[in-house]
Amino acid sequence: MKVQFKKSSTGEIAILPRAEYERLKAIEREALEDAAAARLVAQGKKDVAAGAPLLPMAVVEQLASGENPIRVLRQFRGMTQAELATAESVQITQNYLSELETGKRKGPLALHRKFAQALGVPLDLLSPVAVTEQEADPKRFARRKVAIANTKRSRGQR
């Protein structure tokens, strides 16, 4: 390798062939990637020590691919829909759970908190499919709005 050294206003600089420069950049990139991987592993170890659940790679891949997390985690735990729906912390109908798992309905965050408890997983795994109470049951909120307006009208309020 042929390296030239030249003086500049900022000090001495090295001039090297492009191929050598690219090789050195690749080494630097690999070192940065290795450091990032080491940080991820260290954080993972801390999370596990703190009680974070360990999930098989197949489950992680299903979640990452966008499959419904309630269904994926329920199946991972070996539970039927009926078992999860009637779990002490959940208490909903199996039909409602089925509609949540197929995406026909959206569940409020409070319900997803109950699922997380019953499944023994952090809420973070379920929160992507959770919605507000109003989004979960817009008809109920529309009826409530009408009822409030009627009550105000009957009392002479605007």
LUMVEXLUM-374279 format. One record per residue: residue in three letters; x, y, z of N, C-alpha, C, CB in turn; residue number from 1. Coordinates in Angstrom, 1 decimal, always signed. Glycine has a CB too. Example, Ala and Ser with C-alpha at 12.3 -4.5 7.8 and 13.67 -1.06 7.14 Angstrom:
BEGIN
<ALA; <+13.2; -5.7; +7.8>; <+12.3; -4.5; +7.8>; <+13.2; -3.3; +7.8>; <+11.3; -4.5; +9.0>; 1>
<SER; <+12.8; -2.2; +7.1>; <+13.7; -1.1; +7.1>; <+12.9; +0.0; +7.9>; <+14.1; -0.6; +5.7>; 2>
END
This chain:
BEGIN
<MET; <+0.8; -1.2; +0.0>; <+0.0; +0.0; +0.0>; <+0.9; +1.2; +0.0>; <-1.0; +0.0; +1.2>; 1>
<LYS; <+0.5; +2.2; -0.8>; <+1.3; +3.4; -1.0>; <+0.6; +4.5; -0.3>; <+1.6; +3.7; -2.5>; 2>
<VAL; <+1.1; +5.0; +0.8>; <+0.5; +6.1; +1.5>; <+1.4; +7.3; +1.4>; <+0.2; +5.8; +3.0>; 3>
<GLN; <+0.8; +8.5; +1.2>; <+1.6; +9.7; +1.1>; <+1.2; +10.6; +2.3>; <+1.4; +10.5; -0.2>; 4>
<PHE; <+2.1; +11.3; +2.9>; <+1.9; +12.2; +4.0>; <+2.1; +13.6; +3.5>; <+2.7; +11.9; +5.3>; 5>
<LYS; <+1.2; +14.5; +3.8>; <+1.4; +15.9; +3.3>; <+1.0; +16.9; +4.5>; <+0.5; +16.3; +2.1>; 6>
<LYS; <+1.6; +18.0; +4.5>; <+1.3; +19.0; +5.5>; <+0.2; +19.9; +5.0>; <+2.6; +19.9; +5.9>; 7>
<SER; <-0.7; +20.2; +6.0>; <-1.8; +21.1; +5.6>; <-1.9; +22.1; +6.7>; <-3.1; +20.3; +5.4>; 8>
<SER; <-2.8; +23.1; +6.6>; <-3.0; +24.1; +7.6>; <-3.5; +23.5; +8.9>; <-4.0; +25.2; +7.1>; 9>
<THR; <-4.1; +22.3; +8.8>; <-4.7; +21.7; +10.1>; <-3.7; +20.6; +10.6>; <-6.0; +21.1; +9.8>; 10>
<GLY; <-2.6; +20.4; +10.0>; <-1.6; +19.4; +10.4>; <-1.3; +18.5; +9.3>; <-2.2; +18.7; +11.6>; 11>
<GLU; <-0.7; +17.4; +9.7>; <-0.3; +16.4; +8.7>; <-1.4; +15.5; +8.3>; <+0.9; +15.5; +9.2>; 12>
<ILE; <-1.6; +15.2; +7.0>; <-2.7; +14.4; +6.5>; <-2.1; +13.2; +5.8>; <-3.7; +15.1; +5.6>; 13>
<ALA; <-2.8; +12.1; +5.7>; <-2.4; +10.9; +5.0>; <-3.3; +10.7; +3.8>; <-2.5; +9.6; +5.9>; 14>
<ILE; <-2.7; +10.5; +2.7>; <-3.4; +10.2; +1.4>; <-3.1; +8.8; +1.1>; <-2.9; +11.2; +0.2>; 15>
<LEU; <-4.2; +8.0; +0.9>; <-4.1; +6.6; +0.6>; <-5.0; +6.2; -0.5>; <-4.5; +5.8; +1.9>; 16>
<PRO; <-4.8; +5.1; -1.1>; <-5.6; +4.6; -2.3>; <-7.0; +4.4; -1.8>; <-5.0; +3.3; -2.8>; 17>
<ARG; <-8.0; +4.6; -2.8>; <-9.4; +4.5; -2.5>; <-9.8; +3.2; -2.0>; <-10.2; +4.8; -3.8>; 18>
<ALA; <-9.2; +2.1; -2.5>; <-9.5; +0.7; -2.0>; <-9.2; +0.6; -0.6>; <-8.8; -0.3; -2.9>; 19>
<GLU; <-8.0; +1.1; -0.2>; <-7.6; +1.0; +1.3>; <-8.6; +1.8; +2.1>; <-6.2; +1.5; +1.4>; 20>
<TYR; <-9.0; +3.0; +1.7>; <-9.9; +3.8; +2.4>; <-11.2; +3.1; +2.6>; <-10.2; +5.2; +1.6>; 21>
<GLU; <-11.8; +2.5; +1.5>; <-13.0; +1.7; +1.6>; <-12.9; +0.5; +2.6>; <-13.4; +1.2; +0.2>; 22>
<ARG; <-11.7; -0.2; +2.6>; <-11.5; -1.3; +3.5>; <-11.5; -0.8; +4.9>; <-10.1; -2.0; +3.2>; 23>
<LEU; <-10.9; +0.3; +5.2>; <-10.9; +0.9; +6.6>; <-12.3; +1.3; +7.0>; <-9.9; +2.1; +6.6>; 24>
<LYS; <-13.0; +1.9; +6.1>; <-14.4; +2.3; +6.4>; <-15.3; +1.1; +6.7>; <-15.1; +3.1; +5.2>; 25>
<ALA; <-15.1; +0.0; +6.0>; <-15.8; -1.3; +6.3>; <-15.5; -1.8; +7.6>; <-15.5; -2.3; +5.2>; 26>
<ILE; <-14.2; -1.8; +8.0>; <-13.8; -2.2; +9.3>; <-14.4; -1.4; +10.4>; <-12.2; -2.2; +9.5>; 27>
<GLU; <-14.5; +0.0; +10.2>; <-15.1; +0.9; +11.2>; <-16.6; +0.6; +11.3>; <-14.9; +2.3; +10.7>; 28>
<ARG; <-17.3; +0.4; +10.2>; <-18.7; +0.1; +10.2>; <-19.0; -1.2; +10.9>; <-19.2; +0.0; +8.7>; 29>
<GLU; <-18.2; -2.2; +10.7>; <-18.3; -3.5; +11.4>; <-18.1; -3.3; +12.9>; <-17.4; -4.6; +10.9>; 30>
<ALA; <-17.1; -2.5; +13.3>; <-16.9; -2.3; +14.7>; <-18.1; -1.5; +15.3>; <-15.6; -1.4; +14.9>; 31>
<LEU; <-18.7; -0.6; +14.6>; <-19.8; +0.1; +15.2>; <-21.0; -0.8; +15.3>; <-20.2; +1.3; +14.2>; 32>
<GLU; <-21.2; -1.7; +14.3>; <-22.3; -2.7; +14.3>; <-22.1; -3.6; +15.5>; <-22.4; -3.4; +13.0>; 33>
<ASP; <-20.9; -4.1; +15.7>; <-20.6; -5.0; +16.8>; <-20.9; -4.3; +18.2>; <-19.1; -5.4; +16.8>; 34>
<ALA; <-20.5; -3.0; +18.3>; <-20.8; -2.3; +19.5>; <-22.3; -2.1; +19.7>; <-20.1; -0.9; +19.5>; 35>
<ALA; <-23.0; -1.8; +18.7>; <-24.5; -1.7; +18.8>; <-25.1; -3.1; +19.2>; <-25.1; -1.2; +17.5>; 36>
<ALA; <-24.6; -4.1; +18.6>; <-25.1; -5.5; +19.0>; <-24.8; -5.8; +20.4>; <-24.5; -6.5; +18.1>; 37>
<ALA; <-23.6; -5.4; +20.9>; <-23.2; -5.7; +22.3>; <-24.1; -4.9; +23.2>; <-21.8; -5.3; +22.5>; 38>
<ARG; <-24.5; -3.6; +22.8>; <-25.4; -2.8; +23.7>; <-26.8; -3.5; +23.7>; <-25.5; -1.4; +23.1>; 39>
<LEU; <-27.3; -4.0; +22.6>; <-28.6; -4.7; +22.6>; <-28.6; -5.9; +23.4>; <-28.9; -5.0; +21.1>; 40>
<VAL; <-27.5; -6.7; +23.4>; <-27.4; -7.9; +24.2>; <-27.4; -7.5; +25.7>; <-26.1; -8.7; +23.8>; 41>
<ALA; <-26.6; -6.5; +26.0>; <-26.5; -6.1; +27.4>; <-27.9; -5.6; +27.9>; <-25.5; -5.0; +27.6>; 42>
<GLN; <-28.6; -4.8; +27.1>; <-29.9; -4.3; +27.5>; <-30.9; -5.5; +27.6>; <-30.4; -3.3; +26.4>; 43>
<GLY; <-30.8; -6.5; +26.7>; <-31.6; -7.7; +26.8>; <-31.4; -8.4; +28.1>; <-31.4; -8.6; +25.6>; 44>
<LYS; <-30.2; -8.6; +28.5>; <-29.8; -9.3; +29.7>; <-30.4; -8.5; +30.9>; <-28.3; -9.4; +29.9>; 45>
<LYS; <-30.3; -7.2; +30.9>; <-30.9; -6.4; +32.0>; <-32.4; -6.6; +32.0>; <-30.6; -4.9; +31.8>; 46>
<ASP; <-33.1; -6.6; +30.8>; <-34.5; -6.7; +30.8>; <-35.0; -8.1; +31.3>; <-35.0; -6.6; +29.3>; 47>
<VAL; <-34.2; -9.1; +30.9>; <-34.6; -10.5; +31.4>; <-34.4; -10.5; +32.9>; <-33.7; -11.5; +30.7>; 48>
<ALA; <-33.3; -9.9; +33.4>; <-33.0; -9.9; +34.9>; <-34.1; -9.2; +35.6>; <-31.6; -9.3; +35.2>; 49>
<ALA; <-34.7; -8.2; +34.9>; <-35.8; -7.4; +35.6>; <-37.1; -8.1; +35.4>; <-35.8; -6.0; +34.9>; 50>
<GLY; <-37.2; -9.2; +34.8>; <-38.4; -10.0; +34.7>; <-39.1; -9.9; +33.4>; <-39.3; -9.5; +35.7>; 51>
<ALA; <-38.5; -9.3; +32.4>; <-39.2; -9.3; +31.0>; <-39.3; -10.7; +30.5>; <-38.3; -8.4; +30.0>; 52>
<PRO; <-40.4; -11.0; +29.8>; <-40.7; -12.3; +29.4>; <-39.7; -12.7; +28.2>; <-42.1; -12.5; +28.9>; 53>
<LEU; <-39.4; -13.9; +28.1>; <-38.6; -14.4; +27.0>; <-39.6; -15.0; +26.0>; <-37.5; -15.5; +27.5>; 54>
<LEU; <-39.5; -14.6; +24.8>; <-40.4; -15.1; +23.7>; <-39.6; -15.9; +22.7>; <-41.2; -14.0; +23.1>; 55>
<PRO; <-40.1; -17.0; +22.2>; <-39.4; -17.7; +21.2>; <-39.3; -16.9; +19.9>; <-40.1; -19.0; +20.9>; 56>
<MET; <-38.3; -17.1; +19.1>; <-38.1; -16.3; +17.9>; <-39.4; -16.4; +17.0>; <-36.9; -16.8; +17.1>; 57>
<ALA; <-40.0; -17.5; +16.9>; <-41.2; -17.6; +16.1>; <-42.3; -16.7; +16.5>; <-41.7; -19.1; +16.1>; 58>
<VAL; <-42.5; -16.5; +17.8>; <-43.5; -15.6; +18.3>; <-43.1; -14.1; +18.0>; <-43.6; -15.7; +19.9>; 59>
<VAL; <-41.8; -13.8; +18.2>; <-41.3; -12.5; +17.9>; <-41.5; -12.2; +16.4>; <-39.8; -12.3; +18.2>; 60>
<GLU; <-41.2; -13.1; +15.5>; <-41.4; -12.9; +14.1>; <-42.9; -12.7; +13.7>; <-40.9; -14.1; +13.3>; 61>
<GLN; <-43.8; -13.5; +14.4>; <-45.2; -13.3; +14.2>; <-45.6; -11.9; +14.6>; <-46.0; -14.3; +14.9>; 62>
<LEU; <-45.2; -11.4; +15.7>; <-45.5; -10.1; +16.2>; <-44.9; -9.0; +15.2>; <-45.0; -9.8; +17.6>; 63>
<ALA; <-43.7; -9.2; +14.8>; <-43.0; -8.3; +14.0>; <-43.7; -8.2; +12.6>; <-41.6; -8.6; +13.8>; 64>
<SER; <-44.3; -9.3; +12.1>; <-44.9; -9.3; +10.8>; <-46.3; -8.7; +10.8>; <-45.0; -10.8; +10.3>; 65>
<GLY; <-46.8; -8.3; +12.0>; <-48.1; -7.6; +12.1>; <-49.2; -8.5; +12.4>; <-48.3; -7.0; +10.8>; 66>
<GLU; <-49.0; -9.7; +12.8>; <-50.1; -10.6; +13.2>; <-50.7; -10.0; +14.5>; <-49.6; -12.1; +13.4>; 67>
<ASN; <-52.0; -10.4; +14.7>; <-52.6; -9.8; +15.9>; <-52.0; -10.3; +17.2>; <-54.1; -10.3; +15.9>; 68>
<PRO; <-51.5; -9.4; +18.0>; <-50.7; -9.8; +19.2>; <-51.5; -10.5; +20.2>; <-50.1; -8.6; +19.8>; 69>
<ILE; <-52.8; -10.2; +20.3>; <-53.6; -11.0; +21.3>; <-53.6; -12.4; +20.9>; <-55.1; -10.4; +21.3>; 70>
<ARG; <-53.9; -12.7; +19.7>; <-54.0; -14.1; +19.2>; <-52.6; -14.8; +19.3>; <-54.5; -14.2; +17.8>; 71>
<VAL; <-51.6; -14.1; +18.9>; <-50.2; -14.7; +18.9>; <-49.8; -15.1; +20.3>; <-49.2; -13.7; +18.3>; 72>
<LEU; <-50.0; -14.1; +21.3>; <-49.6; -14.4; +22.7>; <-50.5; -15.4; +23.4>; <-49.6; -13.0; +23.4>; 73>
<ARG; <-51.8; -15.3; +23.0>; <-52.8; -16.3; +23.6>; <-52.3; -17.7; +23.2>; <-54.2; -16.1; +23.1>; 74>
<GLN; <-52.1; -17.9; +21.9>; <-51.6; -19.2; +21.4>; <-50.3; -19.6; +22.0>; <-51.5; -19.2; +19.9>; 75>
<PHE; <-49.4; -18.7; +22.1>; <-48.1; -18.9; +22.7>; <-48.3; -19.5; +24.2>; <-47.2; -17.7; +22.8>; 76>
<ARG; <-49.2; -18.9; +24.9>; <-49.5; -19.3; +26.3>; <-50.3; -20.6; +26.3>; <-50.2; -18.2; +27.0>; 77>
<GLY; <-50.7; -21.1; +25.2>; <-51.5; -22.4; +25.1>; <-52.9; -22.2; +25.6>; <-50.8; -23.4; +25.9>; 78>
<MET; <-53.5; -21.0; +25.4>; <-54.8; -20.8; +25.9>; <-55.8; -20.8; +24.7>; <-54.9; -19.4; +26.7>; 79>
<THR; <-57.0; -21.2; +25.0>; <-58.1; -21.1; +24.0>; <-58.7; -19.7; +24.1>; <-59.2; -22.2; +24.2>; 80>
<GLN; <-59.5; -19.3; +23.2>; <-60.2; -18.1; +23.3>; <-61.1; -18.0; +24.5>; <-61.1; -17.8; +22.0>; 81>
<ALA; <-61.8; -19.2; +24.7>; <-62.7; -19.2; +25.9>; <-61.9; -19.1; +27.2>; <-63.5; -20.6; +25.9>; 82>
<GLU; <-60.8; -19.6; +27.3>; <-60.0; -19.5; +28.5>; <-59.5; -18.1; +28.8>; <-58.7; -20.4; +28.5>; 83>
<LEU; <-59.1; -17.4; +27.7>; <-58.6; -16.0; +27.9>; <-59.8; -15.1; +28.1>; <-57.9; -15.5; +26.6>; 84>
<ALA; <-60.9; -15.3; +27.4>; <-62.1; -14.4; +27.6>; <-62.7; -14.5; +29.0>; <-63.2; -14.8; +26.6>; 85>
<THR; <-62.6; -15.7; +29.6>; <-63.2; -15.9; +30.9>; <-62.1; -15.8; +32.0>; <-63.9; -17.2; +31.0>; 86>
<ALA; <-60.9; -15.5; +31.7>; <-59.9; -15.3; +32.7>; <-60.3; -14.3; +33.8>; <-58.5; -14.9; +32.1>; 87>
<GLU; <-59.9; -14.5; +35.0>; <-60.4; -13.7; +36.1>; <-60.2; -12.2; +35.8>; <-59.7; -14.1; +37.4>; 88>
<SER; <-59.1; -11.8; +35.2>; <-58.8; -10.4; +35.0>; <-59.5; -9.9; +33.7>; <-57.3; -10.2; +34.9>; 89>
<VAL; <-60.0; -10.7; +32.9>; <-60.5; -10.2; +31.6>; <-62.1; -10.2; +31.6>; <-60.1; -11.2; +30.5>; 90>
<GLN; <-62.8; -11.3; +31.7>; <-64.2; -11.4; +31.8>; <-64.9; -10.7; +30.6>; <-64.7; -10.8; +33.1>; 91>
<ILE; <-64.8; -11.2; +29.4>; <-65.5; -10.7; +28.2>; <-66.1; -11.9; +27.5>; <-64.6; -9.9; +27.2>; 92>
<THR; <-66.9; -11.7; +26.5>; <-67.4; -12.9; +25.8>; <-66.4; -13.4; +24.8>; <-68.7; -12.5; +25.0>; 93>
<GLN; <-66.5; -14.7; +24.5>; <-65.5; -15.3; +23.5>; <-65.8; -14.6; +22.1>; <-65.7; -16.8; +23.4>; 94>
<ASN; <-67.0; -14.3; +21.8>; <-67.3; -13.6; +20.5>; <-66.6; -12.3; +20.4>; <-68.8; -13.4; +20.4>; 95>
<TYR; <-66.6; -11.5; +21.5>; <-65.9; -10.2; +21.5>; <-64.4; -10.4; +21.3>; <-66.2; -9.4; +22.8>; 96>
<LEU; <-63.8; -11.4; +22.0>; <-62.4; -11.7; +21.8>; <-62.1; -12.1; +20.4>; <-62.0; -12.8; +22.8>; 97>
<SER; <-63.0; -12.9; +19.8>; <-62.8; -13.3; +18.4>; <-62.8; -12.1; +17.5>; <-63.9; -14.3; +18.0>; 98>
<GLU; <-63.7; -11.2; +17.7>; <-63.7; -10.0; +16.9>; <-62.5; -9.1; +17.1>; <-65.0; -9.2; +17.2>; 99>
<LEU; <-61.9; -9.1; +18.3>; <-60.7; -8.4; +18.5>; <-59.5; -9.0; +17.8>; <-60.4; -8.3; +20.0>; 100>
<GLU; <-59.5; -10.3; +17.8>; <-58.4; -11.1; +17.2>; <-58.4; -11.0; +15.7>; <-58.4; -12.5; +17.6>; 101>
<THR; <-59.6; -10.9; +15.1>; <-59.7; -10.8; +13.6>; <-59.7; -9.4; +13.1>; <-61.0; -11.5; +13.2>; 102>
<GLY; <-59.7; -8.4; +14.1>; <-59.6; -7.0; +13.7>; <-61.0; -6.4; +13.3>; <-58.7; -6.9; +12.5>; 103>
<LYS; <-62.1; -7.2; +13.5>; <-63.4; -6.6; +13.3>; <-63.7; -5.5; +14.3>; <-64.4; -7.7; +13.3>; 104>
<ARG; <-63.2; -5.6; +15.5>; <-63.4; -4.6; +16.5>; <-62.1; -4.2; +17.1>; <-64.4; -5.1; +17.6>; 105>
<LYS; <-62.1; -3.1; +17.7>; <-60.9; -2.6; +18.4>; <-61.2; -2.6; +19.9>; <-60.4; -1.2; +17.9>; 106>
<GLY; <-60.2; -2.9; +20.7>; <-60.5; -2.9; +22.2>; <-59.8; -1.7; +22.8>; <-60.0; -4.2; +22.8>; 107>
<PRO; <-60.4; -1.2; +23.9>; <-59.8; -0.1; +24.6>; <-58.5; -0.5; +25.4>; <-60.8; +0.5; +25.6>; 108>
<LEU; <-57.7; +0.5; +25.7>; <-56.4; +0.2; +26.4>; <-56.7; -0.5; +27.7>; <-55.7; +1.5; +26.6>; 109>
<ALA; <-57.7; -0.2; +28.4>; <-58.0; -0.8; +29.7>; <-58.2; -2.3; +29.5>; <-59.3; -0.2; +30.3>; 110>
<LEU; <-58.8; -2.7; +28.4>; <-59.0; -4.2; +28.2>; <-57.7; -4.8; +27.8>; <-60.0; -4.4; +27.0>; 111>
<HIS; <-56.9; -4.1; +27.1>; <-55.6; -4.7; +26.7>; <-54.7; -4.8; +27.9>; <-54.9; -3.8; +25.7>; 112>
<ARG; <-54.8; -3.9; +28.9>; <-54.1; -4.1; +30.2>; <-54.5; -5.4; +30.9>; <-54.4; -2.8; +31.1>; 113>
<LYS; <-55.8; -5.7; +30.8>; <-56.3; -7.0; +31.4>; <-55.7; -8.2; +30.6>; <-57.8; -7.0; +31.3>; 114>
<PHE; <-55.7; -8.1; +29.3>; <-55.1; -9.2; +28.5>; <-53.6; -9.4; +28.9>; <-55.2; -8.9; +27.0>; 115>
<ALA; <-52.9; -8.3; +29.0>; <-51.5; -8.3; +29.4>; <-51.3; -9.0; +30.7>; <-50.8; -6.9; +29.4>; 116>
<GLN; <-52.1; -8.7; +31.7>; <-52.1; -9.4; +33.0>; <-52.4; -10.9; +32.9>; <-53.1; -8.7; +34.0>; 117>
<ALA; <-53.4; -11.2; +32.1>; <-53.8; -12.6; +32.0>; <-52.8; -13.4; +31.2>; <-55.2; -12.7; +31.3>; 118>
<LEU; <-52.1; -12.8; +30.3>; <-51.1; -13.5; +29.5>; <-49.7; -13.4; +30.0>; <-51.1; -12.9; +28.0>; 119>
<GLY; <-49.5; -12.6; +31.1>; <-48.2; -12.5; +31.7>; <-47.2; -11.8; +30.8>; <-47.7; -13.8; +32.1>; 120>
<VAL; <-47.6; -10.8; +30.1>; <-46.7; -10.1; +29.2>; <-46.8; -8.6; +29.4>; <-47.0; -10.4; +27.7>; 121>
<PRO; <-45.8; -7.8; +29.0>; <-45.9; -6.3; +29.2>; <-47.0; -5.8; +28.3>; <-44.5; -5.7; +28.9>; 122>
<LEU; <-47.6; -4.7; +28.7>; <-48.6; -4.0; +27.9>; <-48.1; -3.6; +26.6>; <-49.2; -2.9; +28.7>; 123>
<ASP; <-46.8; -3.2; +26.5>; <-46.2; -2.8; +25.3>; <-46.5; -3.7; +24.1>; <-44.7; -2.6; +25.4>; 124>
<LEU; <-46.5; -5.0; +24.4>; <-46.7; -6.0; +23.3>; <-48.2; -5.9; +22.7>; <-46.4; -7.4; +23.8>; 125>
<LEU; <-49.1; -5.4; +23.5>; <-50.5; -5.3; +23.1>; <-51.0; -3.9; +22.7>; <-51.4; -5.9; +24.2>; 126>
<SER; <-50.3; -2.9; +23.2>; <-50.7; -1.6; +23.0>; <-50.9; -1.1; +21.5>; <-49.8; -0.6; +23.7>; 127>
<PRO; <-50.1; -1.7; +20.6>; <-50.3; -1.3; +19.2>; <-51.7; -1.5; +18.6>; <-49.3; -2.0; +18.3>; 128>
<VAL; <-52.4; -2.4; +19.2>; <-53.8; -2.6; +18.7>; <-54.9; -2.0; +19.6>; <-54.0; -4.1; +18.5>; 129>
<ALA; <-54.5; -1.3; +20.7>; <-55.4; -0.7; +21.6>; <-55.8; +0.6; +21.1>; <-54.8; -0.6; +23.0>; 130>
<VAL; <-57.1; +1.0; +21.4>; <-57.6; +2.3; +21.1>; <-58.2; +3.0; +22.3>; <-58.7; +2.2; +19.9>; 131>
<THR; <-58.7; +4.2; +22.1>; <-59.3; +4.9; +23.2>; <-60.7; +4.3; +23.5>; <-59.4; +6.4; +23.0>; 132>
<GLU; <-61.3; +4.6; +24.6>; <-62.7; +4.1; +24.9>; <-63.6; +4.5; +23.8>; <-63.2; +4.6; +26.3>; 133>
<GLN; <-63.5; +5.8; +23.4>; <-64.4; +6.3; +22.3>; <-64.2; +5.6; +21.0>; <-64.2; +7.8; +22.1>; 134>
<GLU; <-63.0; +5.3; +20.6>; <-62.8; +4.6; +19.4>; <-63.2; +3.2; +19.5>; <-61.3; +4.6; +19.0>; 135>
<ALA; <-63.2; +2.6; +20.6>; <-63.6; +1.2; +20.8>; <-65.1; +1.0; +20.7>; <-63.1; +0.7; +22.2>; 136>
<ASP; <-65.9; +2.0; +21.1>; <-67.3; +1.9; +21.1>; <-67.9; +3.3; +20.7>; <-67.9; +1.5; +22.5>; 137>
<PRO; <-67.8; +3.7; +19.4>; <-68.2; +5.0; +19.0>; <-69.8; +5.2; +19.1>; <-67.8; +5.2; +17.6>; 138>
<LYS; <-70.5; +4.1; +18.9>; <-72.0; +4.2; +19.0>; <-72.4; +4.6; +20.5>; <-72.6; +2.9; +18.7>; 139>
<ARG; <-71.7; +4.0; +21.5>; <-72.1; +4.3; +22.9>; <-71.8; +5.8; +23.1>; <-71.3; +3.4; +23.8>; 140>
<PHE; <-70.6; +6.3; +22.6>; <-70.3; +7.7; +22.8>; <-71.2; +8.6; +22.1>; <-68.8; +7.9; +22.4>; 141>
<ALA; <-71.7; +8.2; +20.9>; <-72.7; +9.0; +20.2>; <-74.0; +9.1; +20.9>; <-72.9; +8.4; +18.7>; 142>
<ARG; <-74.4; +8.0; +21.5>; <-75.7; +7.9; +22.3>; <-75.5; +8.8; +23.5>; <-76.1; +6.5; +22.7>; 143>
<ARG; <-74.3; +8.7; +24.1>; <-74.0; +9.5; +25.3>; <-74.1; +11.0; +25.0>; <-72.7; +9.2; +25.9>; 144>
<LYS; <-73.5; +11.4; +23.9>; <-73.5; +12.8; +23.5>; <-75.0; +13.3; +23.3>; <-72.7; +13.0; +22.2>; 145>
<VAL; <-75.8; +12.5; +22.6>; <-77.2; +12.9; +22.4>; <-77.9; +13.0; +23.8>; <-77.9; +11.8; +21.5>; 146>
<ALA; <-77.7; +12.1; +24.7>; <-78.3; +12.1; +26.0>; <-77.9; +13.3; +26.8>; <-77.9; +10.8; +26.8>; 147>
<ILE; <-76.6; +13.7; +26.7>; <-76.2; +14.9; +27.4>; <-76.8; +16.2; +26.8>; <-74.6; +15.0; +27.3>; 148>
<ALA; <-76.9; +16.2; +25.4>; <-77.6; +17.4; +24.8>; <-79.0; +17.4; +25.2>; <-77.4; +17.2; +23.2>; 149>
<ASN; <-79.7; +16.3; +25.2>; <-81.1; +16.3; +25.6>; <-81.3; +16.7; +27.1>; <-81.7; +14.9; +25.5>; 150>
<THR; <-80.4; +16.3; +27.9>; <-80.5; +16.7; +29.3>; <-80.3; +18.2; +29.5>; <-79.4; +16.0; +30.2>; 151>
<LYS; <-79.3; +18.8; +28.7>; <-79.0; +20.2; +28.8>; <-80.2; +21.0; +28.2>; <-77.8; +20.5; +28.0>; 152>
<ARG; <-80.8; +20.5; +27.2>; <-82.0; +21.1; +26.5>; <-83.2; +21.2; +27.5>; <-82.4; +20.4; +25.2>; 153>
<SER; <-83.4; +20.0; +28.2>; <-84.5; +19.9; +29.1>; <-84.3; +20.9; +30.3>; <-84.7; +18.5; +29.6>; 154>
<ARG; <-83.1; +21.2; +30.6>; <-82.8; +22.1; +31.7>; <-82.6; +23.5; +31.3>; <-81.5; +21.6; +32.4>; 155>
<GLY; <-82.9; +23.8; +30.0>; <-82.8; +25.1; +29.5>; <-81.3; +25.6; +29.3>; <-83.5; +26.1; +30.4>; 156>
<GLN; <-80.4; +24.7; +29.2>; <-79.0; +25.0; +28.9>; <-78.7; +24.8; +27.5>; <-78.1; +24.2; +29.8>; 157>
<ARG; <-77.6; +25.4; +27.1>; <-77.1; +25.2; +25.7>; <-76.0; +24.3; +25.6>; <-76.7; +26.6; +25.0>; 158>
END
